[in-house]
Amino acid sequence: MKKLLLTALTFSLLIACGKKEKETEEYNPAADPSATETKTTDPSNYDPKRGEGKFTTVELGATLDQAMATKGEEVSAVKCTSCHKPTDEKLVGPGWKGVTERRRPEWIMNFITNPDPMIDKDPEVQAQLEICLVRMPNQGLSDDDARHILEYMRKIDGVK
């Protein structure tokens, strides 16, 4: 019985963290005037503080938006917790505790919505990949879902 349970759990993790072959939705900057997209093809143009993607600024409130954090926790339960813990403990990927203290909001939003180019260009992400040995798959998160997850990460880090 334990072998069956362990096999099923392993299979589930492989499916949940597997590479997504086709993107179902493309970003259309004309449809989203609030976001500014910056395309970077040359690694020397990569901004390690912002990452690579459409988010150049992300406005955070001084206090936590509890409703947004709750929604972020719900989304992360479906998309993220098979690989990440809300502590600093590594599961498949690194734990989330302290991430909002180490990274700017723009970097976090760009990474969770656009992981592939950042994995290819960010030296710190590449070093993390050597530890975790698994690339973060693109989960196809909407901008709203990503923002909710960011707010949940802020909650994990003690923002009140």
DSSP file with accessible surface (Angstrom, degrees, kcal/mol):
  #  RESIDUE AA STRUCTURE BP1 BP2  ACC     N-H-->O    O-->H-N    N-H-->O    O-->H-N    TCO  KAPPA ALPHA  PHI   PSI    X-CA   Y-CA   Z-CA
    1    1 A M     >        0   0  187      0, 0.0     4,-2.3     0, 0.0     5,-0.2   0.000 360.0 360.0 360.0 -41.2    0.0    0.0    0.0
    2    2 A K  H  >  +     0   0  182      1,-0.2     4,-2.7     2,-0.2     5,-0.2   0.888 360.0  51.6 -66.0 -39.1    2.8    2.4    0.8
    3    3 A K  H  > S+     0   0  178      2,-0.2     4,-2.6     1,-0.2    -1,-0.2   0.911 110.1  49.2 -62.9 -41.5    4.6    1.7   -2.5
    4    4 A L  H  > S+     0   0  121      2,-0.2     4,-2.5     1,-0.2    -2,-0.2   0.930 113.0  46.7 -63.4 -44.4    1.4    2.4   -4.4
    5    5 A L  H  X S+     0   0  126     -4,-2.3     4,-2.5     2,-0.2    -2,-0.2   0.925 113.6  48.3 -64.0 -43.8    0.9    5.7   -2.5
    6    6 A L  H  X S+     0   0  110     -4,-2.7     4,-2.6     2,-0.2     5,-0.2   0.915 111.9  49.5 -64.8 -40.9    4.5    6.7   -3.1
    7    7 A T  H  X S+     0   0   93     -4,-2.6     4,-2.5    -5,-0.2    -2,-0.2   0.927 111.6  48.6 -63.4 -43.9    4.3    5.8   -6.8
    8    8 A A  H  X S+     0   0   49     -4,-2.5     4,-2.5     2,-0.2    -2,-0.2   0.916 112.2  49.0 -63.8 -41.5    1.1    7.8   -7.2
    9    9 A L  H  X S+     0   0  100     -4,-2.5     4,-2.3     2,-0.2    -2,-0.2   0.932 112.0  48.2 -64.5 -44.5    2.6   10.8   -5.4
   10   10 A T  H  X S+     0   0   71     -4,-2.6     4,-2.2     1,-0.2    -2,-0.2   0.930 111.9  49.4 -61.5 -45.2    5.8   10.7   -7.5
   11   11 A F  H  X S+     0   0  129     -4,-2.5     4,-2.2     1,-0.2    -1,-0.2   0.921 110.3  51.4 -60.7 -42.5    3.7   10.4  -10.7
   12   12 A S  H  X S+     0   0   69     -4,-2.5     4,-2.8     1,-0.2    -1,-0.2   0.905 109.4  49.8 -62.5 -42.1    1.6   13.4   -9.6
   13   13 A L  H  X S+     0   0   56     -4,-2.3     4,-2.2     1,-0.2    -1,-0.2   0.904 109.5  51.4 -64.2 -40.4    4.6   15.5   -8.9
   14   14 A L  H  < S+     0   0  119     -4,-2.2     4,-0.4     2,-0.2    -2,-0.2   0.910 113.4  44.6 -63.2 -40.8    6.1   14.7  -12.3
   15   15 A I  H >< S+     0   0  109     -4,-2.2     3,-1.0     1,-0.2    -2,-0.2   0.943 114.3  48.8 -68.0 -45.7    2.9   15.7  -14.1
   16   16 A A  H 3< S+     0   0   41     -4,-2.8    -2,-0.2     1,-0.2    -1,-0.2   0.850 119.6  37.3 -65.3 -32.8    2.4   18.9  -12.0
   17   17 A a  T 3< S+     0   0   17     -4,-2.2    -1,-0.2    -5,-0.2    -2,-0.2   0.308  91.5 120.9-104.1   9.6    6.0   20.0  -12.6
   18   18 A G  S <  S-     0   0   35     -3,-1.0     2,-0.3    -4,-0.4    -3,-0.1  -0.226  73.7 -88.5 -71.5 162.4    6.4   18.9  -16.2
   19   19 A K        -     0   0  161    118,-0.1     2,-0.5     1,-0.1    -1,-0.1  -0.527  36.0-128.8 -74.8 132.5    7.2   21.2  -19.1
   20   20 A K        -     0   0   75     -2,-0.3   118,-0.1     1,-0.1     3,-0.1  -0.705  16.9-160.2 -81.5 126.0    4.2   22.8  -20.7
   21   21 A E        +     0   0  163     -2,-0.5     2,-0.4     1,-0.2    -1,-0.1   0.852  69.7  29.3 -80.1 -35.7    4.5   22.2  -24.5
   22   22 A K  S    S-     0   0  167      0, 0.0     2,-0.4     0, 0.0    -1,-0.2  -0.984  72.5-131.2-134.8 132.0    2.2   24.9  -25.8
   23   23 A E        -     0   0   81     -2,-0.4     3,-0.1     1,-0.1    -2,-0.0  -0.644  15.1-160.4 -77.7 130.2    1.2   28.3  -24.4
   24   24 A T  S    S+     0   0  117     -2,-0.4     2,-0.4     1,-0.2    -1,-0.1   0.736  72.9  35.1 -86.7 -22.1   -2.6   28.6  -24.5
   25   25 A E        -     0   0  142      2,-0.0     2,-0.3     0, 0.0    -1,-0.2  -0.993  68.1-152.1-138.3 130.8   -2.7   32.4  -24.3
   26   26 A E        -     0   0  173     -2,-0.4     2,-0.3    -3,-0.1    -2,-0.0  -0.787  26.2-113.6-100.6 146.3   -0.4   35.1  -25.7
   27   27 A Y        -     0   0   59     -2,-0.3     3,-0.1     1,-0.0    -1,-0.0  -0.592  25.0-162.7 -77.1 132.5    0.1   38.4  -24.2
   28   28 A N    >>  -     0   0   92     -2,-0.3     3,-1.4     1,-0.1     4,-0.6  -0.924   6.1-164.3-117.6 104.1   -1.2   41.3  -26.3
   29   29 A P  G >4 S+     0   0   61      0, 0.0     3,-0.9     0, 0.0     6,-0.2   0.810  88.8  62.4 -61.3 -26.3    0.3   44.6  -25.1
   30   30 A A  G 34 S+     0   0   90      1,-0.2    -3,-0.0    -3,-0.1    -2,-0.0   0.819 102.8  50.6 -67.7 -26.1   -2.4   46.5  -27.0
   31   31 A A  G <4 S+     0   0   78     -3,-1.4    -1,-0.2     1,-0.2    -4,-0.0   0.585 111.8  49.4 -86.2  -9.5   -5.0   44.9  -24.8
   32   32 A D    X<  +     0   0   33     -3,-0.9     3,-1.1    -4,-0.6    -1,-0.2  -0.740  56.4 170.3-133.1  85.5   -3.2   45.9  -21.6
   33   33 A P  T 3  S+     0   0  122      0, 0.0    -1,-0.1     0, 0.0    -3,-0.1   0.696  74.4  67.4 -70.7 -15.0   -2.2   49.5  -21.5
   34   34 A S  T 3  S+     0   0  108      2,-0.0     2,-0.4    -5,-0.0    -2,-0.0   0.665  94.3  65.3 -80.3 -14.6   -1.3   49.3  -17.8
   35   35 A A    <   -     0   0   15     -3,-1.1     2,-0.6    -6,-0.2    20,-0.2  -0.884  69.7-150.3-111.3 141.3    1.7   47.0  -18.4
   36   36 A T        -     0   0   79     18,-0.9     2,-0.4    -2,-0.4    17,-0.1  -0.943  13.3-149.2-110.3 122.7    4.8   47.9  -20.4
   37   37 A E        -     0   0   72     -2,-0.6     2,-0.5    18,-0.1    17,-0.2  -0.758  11.5-171.6 -94.8 133.7    6.5   45.1  -22.2
   38   38 A T        -     0   0   57     15,-0.8     2,-0.5    -2,-0.4    15,-0.5  -0.985   9.7-153.9-123.3 120.0   10.2   45.1  -22.7
   39   39 A K        -     0   0  166     -2,-0.5     2,-0.5    13,-0.1    -2,-0.0  -0.815  11.8-175.0 -96.0 132.0   11.7   42.5  -25.0
   40   40 A T        +     0   0   14     -2,-0.5    -2,-0.0     1,-0.1     6,-0.0  -0.979  18.7 161.6-127.4 117.2   15.3   41.6  -24.3
   41   41 A T        +     0   0  132     -2,-0.5    -1,-0.1     1,-0.1     3,-0.0   0.669  63.0  74.3-104.0 -23.6   17.1   39.2  -26.6
   42   42 A D  S >  S-     0   0   72      1,-0.1     3,-2.2     2,-0.0     4,-0.2  -0.802  72.8-146.4 -92.7 120.9   20.7   40.1  -25.6
   43   43 A P  G >  S+     0   0   83      0, 0.0     3,-1.5     0, 0.0    -1,-0.1   0.786  97.7  66.3 -58.2 -25.3   21.7   38.7  -22.2
   44   44 A S  G 3  S+     0   0   92      1,-0.3    -2,-0.0     3,-0.0    77,-0.0   0.725  97.6  54.9 -69.8 -17.1   23.8   41.8  -21.6
   45   45 A N  G <  S+     0   0  106     -3,-2.2    -1,-0.3     2,-0.1     2,-0.2   0.413  81.1 121.3 -90.3  -0.4   20.6   43.9  -21.5
   46   46 A Y    <   -     0   0   22     -3,-1.5     6,-0.1    -4,-0.2     3,-0.1  -0.462  55.8-147.1 -68.8 131.7   19.1   41.7  -18.8
   47   47 A D  B >>  -A   51   0A  66      4,-0.5     4,-3.4    -2,-0.2     3,-0.8  -0.870   6.2-164.0-100.5 106.1   18.1   43.7  -15.7
   48   48 A P  T 34 S+     0   0   67      0, 0.0    -1,-0.1     0, 0.0     4,-0.1   0.675  88.2  54.8 -68.0 -13.6   18.6   41.4  -12.6
   49   49 A K  T 34 S+     0   0  140      2,-0.1    58,-0.5     1,-0.1    55,-0.4   0.771 123.2  23.9 -87.0 -27.2   16.5   43.7  -10.4
   50   50 A R  T <4 S-     0   0   27     -3,-0.8    60,-0.3     1,-0.2     2,-0.1   0.663  94.7-152.3-107.3 -26.9   13.5   43.6  -12.7
   51   51 A G  B  <  -A   47   0A   1     -4,-3.4    -4,-0.5    59,-0.1     2,-0.5  -0.461  37.5 -57.0  81.4-161.6   13.9   40.4  -14.6
   52   52 A E  S    S+     0   0   19     62,-0.2     2,-0.3    55,-0.2    66,-0.2  -0.984  88.7  67.7-125.5 127.6   12.5   40.0  -18.1
   53   53 A G  S    S-     0   0    8     -2,-0.5   -15,-0.8   -15,-0.5    57,-0.1  -0.957  91.1 -58.9 157.1-168.2    8.9   40.4  -18.9
   54   54 A K  S    S+     0   0   25     -2,-0.3   -18,-0.9   -17,-0.2     2,-0.7   0.631  96.4  95.4 -83.4 -13.4    6.2   43.0  -19.2
   55   55 A F        +     0   0   22     51,-0.2     3,-0.1     1,-0.2    55,-0.1  -0.693  32.0 156.4 -88.5 114.3    6.2   44.2  -15.6
   56   56 A T  S    S+     0   0   44     -2,-0.7     2,-0.3     1,-0.4    -1,-0.2   0.699  73.9  17.2-102.4 -30.8    8.3   47.4  -15.1
   57   57 A T        -     0   0   91     49,-0.1     2,-0.4    48,-0.1    -1,-0.4  -0.995  59.5-170.1-141.4 141.2    6.6   48.6  -12.0
   58   58 A V        -     0   0   18     -2,-0.3     2,-0.5    -3,-0.1    48,-0.2  -0.986  19.0-142.6-130.5 117.9    4.3   46.9   -9.5
   59   59 A E        -     0   0  157     -2,-0.4     2,-0.4    46,-0.1    -2,-0.0  -0.731  19.3-170.4 -84.6 122.7    2.6   49.1   -7.0
   60   60 A L        -     0   0   60     -2,-0.5     2,-0.1     4,-0.0     4,-0.1  -0.901  20.6-122.0-111.0 142.5    2.3   47.5   -3.5
   61   61 A G        -     0   0   40     -2,-0.4     4,-0.1     2,-0.2    -1,-0.0  -0.390  22.5-118.2 -74.7 159.8    0.2   48.9   -0.7
   62   62 A A  S    S+     0   0  104     -2,-0.1     2,-0.3     2,-0.1    98,-0.2   0.805 101.8  41.5 -67.6 -27.5    1.9   49.7    2.6
   63   63 A T  S    S-     0   0   97     96,-0.1    -2,-0.2     1,-0.0     2,-0.2  -0.774 101.7 -88.0-117.0 165.5   -0.3   47.1    4.2
   64   64 A L        -     0   0   23     96,-1.1     2,-1.0    -2,-0.3     3,-0.1  -0.450  26.0-135.2 -73.3 137.8   -1.4   43.6    3.1
   65   65 A D     >  -     0   0   73      1,-0.2     4,-2.5    -2,-0.2     5,-0.2  -0.835  21.9-166.1 -89.5  99.6   -4.5   43.2    0.9
   66   66 A Q  H  > S+     0   0   96     -2,-1.0     4,-2.5     1,-0.2     5,-0.2   0.873  82.7  51.6 -61.2 -40.3   -6.0   40.3    2.8
   67   67 A A  H  > S+     0   0   76      1,-0.2     4,-2.2     2,-0.2    -1,-0.2   0.921 112.2  47.0 -63.8 -41.6   -8.5   39.4    0.1
   68   68 A M  H  > S+     0   0   42      2,-0.2     4,-2.5     1,-0.2    84,-0.3   0.908 112.0  50.5 -66.3 -41.0   -5.8   39.3   -2.6
   69   69 A A  H  X S+     0   0    0     -4,-2.5     4,-2.3    82,-0.2    -2,-0.2   0.894 109.3  51.3 -64.8 -38.7   -3.5   37.2   -0.3
   70   70 A T  H  X S+     0   0   56     -4,-2.5     4,-2.0     2,-0.2    -1,-0.2   0.929 111.1  47.5 -64.1 -43.4   -6.3   34.7    0.3
   71   71 A K  H  X S+     0   0   88     -4,-2.2     4,-2.5     1,-0.2    -2,-0.2   0.910 110.7  52.9 -63.6 -39.5   -6.9   34.4   -3.4
   72   72 A G  H  X S+     0   0    0     -4,-2.5     4,-2.7    76,-0.4    -2,-0.2   0.882 106.8  51.8 -63.1 -37.7   -3.2   34.0   -3.9
   73   73 A E  H  X S+     0   0   81     -4,-2.3     4,-1.8     2,-0.2    -1,-0.2   0.906 110.1  49.5 -65.3 -39.1   -3.1   31.2   -1.4
   74   74 A E  H  X S+     0   0  109     -4,-2.0     4,-1.0     2,-0.2    -2,-0.2   0.927 113.0  45.9 -65.2 -44.5   -5.9   29.4   -3.2
   75   75 A V  H >X S+     0   0   14     -4,-2.5     4,-2.8     1,-0.2     3,-0.7   0.930 112.0  51.3 -64.9 -43.2   -4.1   29.8   -6.6
   76   76 A S  H 3X>S+     0   0    2     -4,-2.7     4,-2.5     1,-0.2     5,-2.5   0.846 101.9  61.2 -65.4 -30.6   -0.8   28.6   -5.1
   77   77 A A  H 3<5S+     0   0   60     -4,-1.8    -1,-0.2     3,-0.2    -2,-0.2   0.850 114.8  34.9 -63.0 -31.7   -2.5   25.5   -3.6
   78   78 A V  H <<5S+     0   0  121     -4,-1.0    -2,-0.2    -3,-0.7    -1,-0.2   0.876 133.7  22.9 -87.5 -41.4   -3.5   24.5   -7.2
   79   79 A K  H  <5S+     0   0   71     -4,-2.8    -3,-0.2    -5,-0.1    -2,-0.2   0.686 129.5  23.7-102.6 -22.4   -0.4   25.6   -9.1
   80   80 A C  T >X5S+     0   0   15     -4,-2.5     3,-2.0    -5,-0.3     4,-2.0   0.743  93.6  76.8-122.5 -33.6    2.6   26.0   -6.8
   81   81 A T  T 34<S+     0   0   63     -5,-2.5    -4,-0.1     1,-0.3    -3,-0.1   0.595  82.8  71.7 -72.9  -7.0    2.5   23.9   -3.6
   82   82 A S  T 34 S+     0   0   35      1,-0.1    -1,-0.3    -4,-0.1   -65,-0.1   0.744 119.9  18.7 -72.9 -18.1    3.4   20.7   -5.3
   83   83 A a  T <4 S+     0   0   13     -3,-2.0    10,-2.8     1,-0.2     9,-1.2   0.585 123.5  53.6-121.6 -21.5    6.9   22.2   -5.7
   84   84 A H  B  <  -B   90   0B  27     -4,-2.0    -1,-0.2     7,-0.2    11,-0.2  -0.965  59.0-153.7-125.1 141.7    7.2   25.1   -3.2
   85   85 A K        -     0   0   64      4,-0.6    11,-2.6    -2,-0.4    12,-0.3  -0.771  26.0-125.7-104.2 153.4    6.6   25.4    0.6
   86   86 A P  S    S+     0   0   55      0, 0.0     2,-0.1     0, 0.0    -1,-0.1   0.455  93.8  70.9 -78.1   4.3    5.6   28.6    2.3
   87   87 A T  S    S-     0   0   60      2,-0.2    10,-1.8     9,-0.1     9,-0.4  -0.305 105.0 -96.3 -99.7-169.7    8.6   28.2    4.6
   88   88 A D  S    S+     0   0  133      8,-0.2     7,-0.5     7,-0.2     2,-0.3   0.400  88.9 114.6 -90.5   6.9   12.3   28.6    3.7
   89   89 A E        -     0   0  104      5,-0.1    -4,-0.6     1,-0.1     2,-0.2  -0.568  68.0-124.9 -81.2 135.4   12.5   24.8    3.2
   90   90 A K  B     +B   84   0B  96     -2,-0.3    -6,-0.1     4,-0.2    -1,-0.1  -0.547  34.7 165.1 -75.9 137.3   13.2   23.4   -0.3
   91   91 A L  S    S-     0   0   69      2,-2.5    -7,-0.2    -8,-0.5    -1,-0.1   0.401  81.3 -40.6-110.6-101.6   10.7   20.9   -1.7
   92   92 A V  S    S+     0   0   36     -9,-1.2    42,-0.2     2,-0.1    -8,-0.2   0.834 141.1  23.4 -88.1 -48.0   11.3   20.5   -5.5
   93   93 A G  S    S-     0   0    8    -10,-2.8    -2,-2.5     1,-0.2    -8,-0.3  -0.543 110.0 -70.6-104.6 176.9   11.8   24.3   -5.8
   94   94 A P        -     0   0   42      0, 0.0    -1,-0.2     0, 0.0    -4,-0.2  -0.255  53.0-101.7 -68.1 154.3   13.0   26.7   -3.2
   95   95 A G        -     0   0    7     -7,-0.5    -7,-0.2   -11,-0.2    -5,-0.1  -0.330  23.2-131.0 -69.9 159.9   10.7   27.8   -0.3
   96   96 A W    >   +     0   0   22    -11,-2.6     3,-2.3    -9,-0.4     4,-0.4   0.608  64.8 120.0 -91.9 -13.4    9.0   31.1   -0.5
   97   97 A K  T 3  S+     0   0   90    -10,-1.8   -10,-0.1   -12,-0.3    60,-0.1  -0.318  87.7   6.3 -58.4 125.1    9.8   32.5    3.0
   98   98 A G  T >> S+     0   0    6     55,-0.3     4,-1.4    56,-0.1     3,-1.0   0.384  89.8 121.7  86.9  -2.2   11.8   35.7    2.5
   99   99 A V  H <> S+     0   0   20     -3,-2.3     4,-2.2     1,-0.3     3,-0.3   0.890  73.8  52.5 -64.5 -35.8   11.4   36.0   -1.2
  100  100 A T  H 34 S+     0   0   33     -4,-0.4    -1,-0.3    53,-0.2    54,-0.1   0.682 109.3  51.4 -74.9 -13.9    9.7   39.4   -1.1
  101  101 A E  H <4 S+     0   0  143     -3,-1.0    -1,-0.2     1,-0.1    -2,-0.2   0.719 116.4  39.4 -87.5 -25.4   12.6   40.7    1.0
  102  102 A R  H  < S+     0   0  155     -4,-1.4     2,-0.3    -3,-0.3    -2,-0.2   0.705 117.7  45.5 -93.4 -26.0   15.2   39.4   -1.5
  103  103 A R  S  < S-     0   0   43     -4,-2.2    -1,-0.1    -5,-0.2   -54,-0.1  -0.924  79.7-116.0-125.1 148.5   13.5   40.3   -4.7
  104  104 A R     >  -     0   0  121    -55,-0.4     4,-2.1    -2,-0.3     3,-0.3  -0.436  32.8-114.0 -75.9 153.8   11.6   43.3   -6.1
  105  105 A P  H  > S+     0   0   26      0, 0.0     4,-2.7     0, 0.0     5,-0.2   0.873 116.3  55.5 -58.2 -36.6    7.9   42.9   -6.9
  106  106 A E  H  > S+     0   0   13      1,-0.2     4,-2.6     2,-0.2     5,-0.2   0.906 107.4  49.4 -63.0 -41.5    8.6   43.4  -10.6
  107  107 A W  H  > S+     0   0   17    -58,-0.5     4,-2.7    -3,-0.3    -1,-0.2   0.934 112.0  48.0 -63.1 -45.6   11.1   40.5  -10.6
  108  108 A I  H  X S+     0   0    4     -4,-2.1     4,-2.6     2,-0.2     5,-0.2   0.940 113.7  46.6 -61.6 -48.3    8.7   38.2   -8.9
  109  109 A M  H  X S+     0   0    4     -4,-2.7     4,-1.4     1,-0.2    -1,-0.2   0.921 114.6  47.3 -61.9 -43.2    5.8   39.0  -11.2
  110  110 A N  H  X S+     0   0    0     -4,-2.6     4,-1.6   -60,-0.3    -1,-0.2   0.907 113.1  49.3 -65.7 -38.8    8.1   38.6  -14.3
  111  111 A F  H  < S+     0   0   31     -4,-2.7    -2,-0.2    -5,-0.2    -1,-0.2   0.936 111.9  45.2 -69.1 -43.5    9.5   35.3  -13.1
  112  112 A I  H  < S+     0   0   13     -4,-2.6    27,-0.4     1,-0.2    29,-0.4   0.760 123.0  36.9 -76.8 -17.9    6.2   33.6  -12.2
  113  113 A T  H  < S+     0   0   22     -4,-1.4    -1,-0.2    -5,-0.2    -2,-0.2   0.608 133.6  24.1-100.7 -13.1    4.6   34.8  -15.5
  114  114 A N  S  X S+     0   0   45     -4,-1.6     4,-0.9    -5,-0.2   -62,-0.2  -0.390  70.3 151.5-148.1  57.1    7.7   34.4  -17.7
  115  115 A P  H  >  +     0   0    0      0, 0.0     4,-2.8     0, 0.0     5,-0.3   0.861  60.0  66.8 -69.6 -35.1   10.1   31.9  -16.2
  116  116 A D  H  > S+     0   0   55      1,-0.2     4,-2.0     2,-0.2     5,-0.1   0.919 103.2  41.4 -59.0 -52.4   11.9   30.5  -19.2
  117  117 A P  H  > S+     0   0   31      0, 0.0     4,-1.3     0, 0.0    -1,-0.2   0.888 116.6  51.0 -63.7 -32.7   13.8   33.6  -20.4
  118  118 A M  H  X S+     0   0    0     -4,-0.9     4,-3.0     2,-0.2    -2,-0.2   0.890 107.6  51.5 -72.5 -36.6   14.7   34.5  -16.8
  119  119 A I  H  < S+     0   0    5     -4,-2.8    -1,-0.2     1,-0.2    -3,-0.2   0.906 112.0  48.8 -62.7 -38.0   16.0   31.0  -16.1
  120  120 A D  H  < S+     0   0   92     -4,-2.0    -1,-0.2    -5,-0.3    -2,-0.2   0.767 125.2  25.9 -72.2 -25.1   18.1   31.3  -19.3
  121  121 A K  H  < S+     0   0   39     -4,-1.3    -2,-0.2    -3,-0.2    -3,-0.2   0.687  95.6  88.4-115.0 -25.0   19.5   34.7  -18.4
  122  122 A D     X  -     0   0    1     -4,-3.0     4,-2.5    -5,-0.2     5,-0.2  -0.710  56.3-157.5 -87.5 117.2   19.5   35.3  -14.6
  123  123 A P  H  > S+     0   0   84      0, 0.0     4,-2.1     0, 0.0    -1,-0.2   0.862  93.5  51.1 -61.6 -35.9   22.7   34.0  -12.9
  124  124 A E  H  > S+     0   0  121      2,-0.2     4,-2.0     1,-0.2     5,-0.1   0.885 110.8  48.2 -69.9 -37.1   21.1   33.6   -9.5
  125  125 A V  H  > S+     0   0   14      2,-0.2     4,-2.4    -7,-0.2    -1,-0.2   0.909 110.4  52.4 -67.8 -38.4   18.2   31.6  -11.0
  126  126 A Q  H  X S+     0   0   77     -4,-2.5     4,-1.6     1,-0.2    -2,-0.2   0.901 108.5  50.1 -64.4 -38.6   20.7   29.5  -12.8
  127  127 A A  H  X S+     0   0   51     -4,-2.1     4,-1.0     1,-0.2    -1,-0.2   0.902 110.7  50.0 -64.7 -39.5   22.6   28.8   -9.6
  128  128 A Q  H  X S+     0   0   71     -4,-2.0     4,-2.8     1,-0.2     3,-0.5   0.885 105.6  57.2 -65.2 -37.3   19.3   27.9   -7.9
  129  129 A L  H  X S+     0   0   48     -4,-2.4     4,-3.2     1,-0.2    -1,-0.2   0.876 101.1  56.6 -61.7 -36.8   18.6   25.5  -10.8
  130  130 A E  H  < S+     0   0  153     -4,-1.6    -1,-0.2     1,-0.2    -2,-0.2   0.833 112.6  42.3 -64.9 -28.5   21.8   23.7  -10.1
  131  131 A I  H  < S+     0   0  105     -4,-1.0    -2,-0.2    -3,-0.5    -1,-0.2   0.914 123.5  35.0 -81.1 -46.1   20.6   23.1   -6.5
  132  132 A C  H  < S-     0   0   12     -4,-2.8    -2,-0.2    -5,-0.1    -3,-0.2   0.769  85.6-154.5 -82.7 -29.2   17.0   22.2   -7.4
  133  133 A L     <  +     0   0  140     -4,-3.2     2,-0.4    -5,-0.3    -3,-0.1   0.531  63.8  93.1  67.9   7.7   17.7   20.4  -10.7
  134  134 A V  S    S-     0   0   68    -42,-0.2     2,-0.2    -5,-0.1    -1,-0.1  -0.992  73.1-130.6-134.3 126.0   14.2   21.1  -12.1
  135  135 A R        -     0   0   97     -2,-0.4   -19,-0.1     1,-0.1   -42,-0.0  -0.520  31.0-111.5 -70.3 140.6   13.3   24.1  -14.2
  136  136 A M        -     0   0   39     -2,-0.2     2,-0.1   -21,-0.1   -17,-0.1  -0.576  36.4-133.5 -70.7 125.2   10.2   25.9  -13.1
  137  137 A P        -     0   0   14      0, 0.0     2,-0.7     0, 0.0  -118,-0.1  -0.456  20.9-104.3 -78.2 154.3    7.5   25.3  -15.7
  138  138 A N        -     0   0   22      1,-0.1  -118,-0.1  -118,-0.1   -25,-0.1  -0.700  31.6-166.0 -75.6 115.2    5.4   28.1  -17.0
  139  139 A Q        -     0   0   42     -2,-0.7    -1,-0.1   -27,-0.4   -26,-0.1   0.428  35.0-120.3 -85.2  -0.7    2.1   27.6  -15.2
  140  140 A G        +     0   0   31      1,-0.2     2,-0.1   -28,-0.1   -27,-0.1   0.860  46.8 179.2  66.1  36.2    0.2   29.9  -17.5
  141  141 A L        -     0   0   20    -29,-0.4    -1,-0.2     1,-0.1     2,-0.1  -0.442  25.8-124.0 -72.5 141.6   -0.8   32.2  -14.7
  142  142 A S     >  -     0   0   46     -2,-0.1     4,-2.5     1,-0.1     5,-0.2  -0.353  28.5-106.9 -73.3 164.3   -2.9   35.3  -15.5
  143  143 A D  H  > S+     0   0   39      1,-0.2     4,-2.4     2,-0.2     5,-0.2   0.902 122.4  50.9 -59.4 -40.5   -1.5   38.7  -14.4
  144  144 A D  H  > S+     0   0  113      2,-0.2     4,-2.5     1,-0.2    -1,-0.2   0.923 109.4  49.2 -64.6 -44.5   -4.2   38.8  -11.7
  145  145 A D  H  > S+     0   0   43      1,-0.2     4,-2.4     2,-0.2    -2,-0.2   0.922 111.6  50.0 -61.2 -41.6   -3.3   35.3  -10.4
  146  146 A A  H  X S+     0   0    0     -4,-2.5     4,-2.4     2,-0.2    -1,-0.2   0.919 110.6  49.1 -62.8 -42.3    0.4   36.3  -10.3
  147  147 A R  H  X S+     0   0   39     -4,-2.4     4,-2.1     1,-0.2    -1,-0.2   0.896 110.4  51.2 -65.6 -37.6   -0.4   39.5   -8.4
  148  148 A H  H  X S+     0   0   38     -4,-2.5     4,-2.2     2,-0.2   -76,-0.4   0.908 109.4  50.1 -65.2 -41.0   -2.5   37.5   -5.9
  149  149 A I  H  X S+     0   0    1     -4,-2.4     4,-2.7     2,-0.2    -2,-0.2   0.913 107.9  53.8 -64.2 -40.0    0.4   35.1   -5.4
  150  150 A L  H  X S+     0   0    2     -4,-2.4     4,-2.1     1,-0.2    -2,-0.2   0.923 108.5  49.2 -59.0 -42.2    2.8   38.0   -4.8
  151  151 A E  H  X S+     0   0    2     -4,-2.1     4,-2.0     2,-0.2    -1,-0.2   0.901 109.7  51.6 -66.5 -37.6    0.4   39.3   -2.1
  152  152 A Y  H  X S+     0   0   22     -4,-2.2     4,-2.5   -84,-0.3    -2,-0.2   0.911 107.7  52.8 -63.6 -40.0    0.3   35.8   -0.5
  153  153 A M  H  X S+     0   0    6     -4,-2.7     4,-1.9     1,-0.2   -55,-0.3   0.898 107.0  52.5 -62.1 -38.4    4.1   35.8   -0.6
  154  154 A R  H  <>S+     0   0   19     -4,-2.1     5,-2.4     2,-0.2    -1,-0.2   0.899 107.9  51.4 -62.6 -39.3    4.1   39.2    1.2
  155  155 A K  H ><5S+     0   0   74     -4,-2.0     3,-1.9     1,-0.2    -2,-0.2   0.927 107.0  53.0 -62.5 -44.0    1.7   37.6    3.8
  156  156 A I  H 3<5S+     0   0   26     -4,-2.5    -1,-0.2     1,-0.3    -2,-0.2   0.883 106.9  54.0 -57.7 -37.6    4.2   34.7    4.3
  157  157 A D  T 3<5S-     0   0   15     -4,-1.9    -1,-0.3    -5,-0.2    -2,-0.2   0.332 125.3-101.0 -85.0   8.6    6.9   37.3    4.9
  158  158 A G  T < 5 +     0   0   41     -3,-1.9     2,-0.3     1,-0.3    -3,-0.2   0.592  62.7 158.1  91.2  11.6    4.9   39.0    7.7
  159  159 A V      <       0   0   40     -5,-2.4    -1,-0.3   -96,-0.1   -96,-0.1  -0.524 360.0 360.0 -69.1 131.2    3.4   42.1    5.9
  160  160 A K              0   0  190     -2,-0.3   -96,-1.1   -98,-0.2    -1,-0.0  -0.753 360.0 360.0-102.9 360.0    0.4   43.1    8.0
